[in-house]
Amino acid sequence: MTAGEKNVAGEARRSAASSAAASPLCGEDCLSAGSSRLPGGTGVPALEARGLTLSWDGEHIVVADVTVDVAPGEVCCLVGRSGCGKTTILHALAGLTTPLAGRVLLHGEDVTGRPGRVSYMLQKDLLLPSRRIIDNVCLPLVLAGMGKVDARAKAAPLFERFGLAGCEQKWPSELSGGMRQRAAFLRTYLMGADVTLLDEPFSALDALTRTDVRRWFVDVAAELGLSALVITHDVDEAVSMASRIYVLAGAPAAGEPSHVAGIVTVERVASENFELTDQYLAAKREVMALLG
């Protein structure tokens, strides 16, 4: 294995291990429809951040008093310009950093500074080039202690649902960018958490592929009942995916901490070309106005 492959392998294992260690994979949970993964009628947000204040160095404030929540089964987006602290917020939500102030709640439980409670999909797919796709997506199961044969048997029925039928024995280099992202999302799903954080997951794809993959993601997230928070600087991406959009404003590099400038609710309508509807354009205009 080359030095580059070792770096990719290390990042992939760390990403998978942080979630796999937190919530043991149970029985048929990973194979069932999403309704069984959600708390029953509690009215409690799946994920909630209250008054987060964050710093890069413990001294200079990057994010000030940010509050967001994601309902069970909801896809939300966090939109802001580059450098406004979106990934910093995601790290706090994932428990990878501890905020200077504020709390993070998962289904009402305080998980502030406790990693491994949510699934986290990074911008890069981090597929290991030396492993076939079936073994790449099985990595969280293997890290959780499951044998390779059982892990493959657990993951295999999901390949069709994730649009990867026939790709089980392929190498990452044989897949298109969109297919690689689907494999990365399947691996993230197999981490076993019902809340997923996604950090600019489609930004490396070309425009047409990105549109196709994000439409697919919205459909599969709804089918599986996943709760997801996606960060992006692409307004069109946010409006096309989310039911609610948190808009960040501020310029931390200039000494102005980021804050939530507003929340835009997207009125979704059944349409094959939602991006051309009045509802889509109205939401986009509102987000653009908040970004300034």
N, C-alpha and C positions, 0 to 999 in steps of 0.2 A: 504494500500500500504506500502511495506517495505521501509526501508531507501535506499536500493539499487535500488528499482524501482523508488523511487522519484528522485534519481540522474540521472537515465536513462531518465526519463520523462523530467527533467529540461534541460538536454543536447539536447534532441530531439526537444523540443519546441524552445530553443534558436537557434538551427541550422535552423529550418524551419522559424522562425519568421524573421531572418535577411534578408532572400531573399523575403519572402512574403510581407514584408513591403515596399520593394523597387519598385516592378513592379506589379501593380494590374493585376490580372488574367482577361483576356478579352474574353468573348464570347466563340467561338469555337476554340480559339488559341491553347489550350492545347490538342485538339483532332485532329488538322489538321496535314498534313504532314509538314516536316520541312521547305520546301521552303517558306512557308508563314511567317516563323519566322525570315527570314534573310533579311537584308537590300538589296534593289534591285540594284545590279550592281554598288556599290559605290567604290569597290576596297580598301576599308578601312578595316584593320584587325578587327575582332570581339573583340579581346582582345589584348592589347599591353602594355608591360612594357618597359619603356625607362630609362636606366641608374640607376636601383635601387641599392641603398646602404642601407643596413639594419644592425641593431644592436639589440642584446638581451637586453642590459642594457643602451643604449644611449651613451655608451662610447667605447666598444670594437666592431669593425666592424666584422660582420659575413659574409655578402655578399657584394661584391663590383662591382658596375657598370654592373649589369646584365640587358641585353635587350632580351626580348622574344616577340614573337607575334604569334597569332593563327588566321588563316583565317576563314571566315565564312564557317561553315560546315566541318571544319578540326579537326582531333584528333591529338594532339601533346603530347609528353611525355617529362618530365624533369627527368633526370636520374643522380643519384649521390650516393656516399657512405653514410652510416649512419652518421648522425651528420654534414653533409655539409650544412645544412640550407634550405633543400627543403621545409619543412613545413613553415618555416619562410617566404619564398618567396610567398607561397600560401596564407598565412595570409595577406600579403601586397596586393596581387592581389584581395583578397576578401574585402579589405578595413578595415580589423580588426585591422591593425596596420598602422602607418604612416611612410614612409621611411625617412631616414636622407637626402636622395637626390633621385631625379628621379621622374617619374610620371607613373600613371596607366591610360590607356585610354580604354574605352568601346565604340566600334563603333565610335571612334574619340572623344568622350566626356571625359574630365578629371574627373575621379572618385577617385582620390587619397585620401585615408583615409575616403572614404564614403562607409560604409558597406551596404549590402543588394542589390547590383546591379547584382550579379551573384549567381547561385546556387552552393552550396558547399556540397559535399558528403564526410563524414569522413570515417576513416578506419573501425570503428565499425558501425554496421547497426542501432543501437539505436532504434530498434523497441520496443514499449512499451508492456511488457508482459501481461498487463491487458486489452489490446485492441485487437480486431480482426483485421486481415490484412486490410480489407477495411477501417477501421477507422484509422489505422496507416498511410496508404498512403494518406488519406484525411486531415491529420493534417495541411499542409500548407494552404489548402482552408479554413478550419475552422478558422485558425488564421487570415486569410485575411478578415474574416467577413461573409463568406458564411455559411448558415444553414447546419446542418448535413445531412438532406435529400437531399438537392441540391448537396452537396459535394459528397455524395455517387453516385448520378446519373451522376455527371461529371466524376468521376474516374472509374466507373464500365466498360465502353466500352474499357478502356485501358488495362484491365487485360489480355485479350487474346494476345494483341500485345506484352506485356511484359512477356509472357510465364507464366502467373499466373492464367489462367482460372481455375475455380473451387476452388481457394484458398481464395475467398473473405471472407468467414465466419470462416476460420481457425485461430487458435491462433499462435503467433510466434513460440512457442515451438513445433508446429506440422510441421514446415517447415525445410527443409534441409538448410545448410549454403548457397548454391548457390541460392536457392529460396528466402531466407531472403535478400540476396544482391540485387536480382531483385526487391523485394518489396521496399528496401531502395532507389534504383535508380528511381523507379516509383514515390516515394514520392518526390525525388529531382526534377524530371521532372515537377511535378505539382506545384513547386514553381513559375513557369512561366517565368523564365529567359532562354534565348537562349544560354547562355554561362555557362558551368559547370566546376567546379574545383573538382578533385577527388584525395583524399589523400590516397595512397596505398589501393585502395578499395577492392582488391582481396587477400591481403596478409594473411588473416586469414583462407582462404580456402585450402583444400588439393590440391595437384598438378593437379590431373585429373579434379576436379571440377573447379579449377582456369582456366585451359585451356578452358574448355567449356564455362564458364561465360564470359571470356574476348572476345572469338569469338562472342558470342551472343551480347556483348556490342558494338563491332565494327559494326555489322550488324544493330542493332537498332539505333545507333547514326547516321549511314548513312541514314537510312530510315527516321528518324525524322529531319535530317539536323542540328544536334546539333554541336556546337563548344565546344571542350573539351580540357582541359589540365590535364593530369594525371601525378602525381609524383610517382616514384617507384625507388627502388634500384635493381630491377630484370631486367637485360638486355634483356632476352628473352621476358618478358612481354612487354617491350617498343617496341622492333622490331616487335612483332606480332600485335601491336595495332596501332602504329603511322605512319603518313606519314612523320613527321620530329621529330627528337629527339635532345633535348638540353642536352648536357653533361656537368655536373658541376664538377669542380676539385677544390681542396683546402682542408684545414684542419683547420677550425675556432678554434677548441680547442687548436691547436698548434700555433695560432697566424697568420695563413695564410687564409685570407678571401676567400670564394668561388667565382668563376667566371665561365663564360661559356667558356669551353675549346674548344668547337666546336659544329657544328650542322650537324647531319647526316640525309641525305634524304634517305628514304626507298623506293626502287623501288618495288612497290607492283605488283604482277602478280596474275592472276586468277588461283588458285590452292587449292584443298581441303587440301593439305599438304604444305602450304606455308612455314612452319617451316623447310622443307627439301630442299628448293630451293636454288640455288646459290645466288640469290638476298638477301634472308634472311641471309645466312651465311656471305655474304660480309658486310652487314650492321652491323651484330653482331661483326665481327672482328674490324670494324672501331670504334664502340662504346667502345669496350674493350681497344683498343689502346689509345683512348682519356682519359679513366679512369686511365690508367697507372698501 
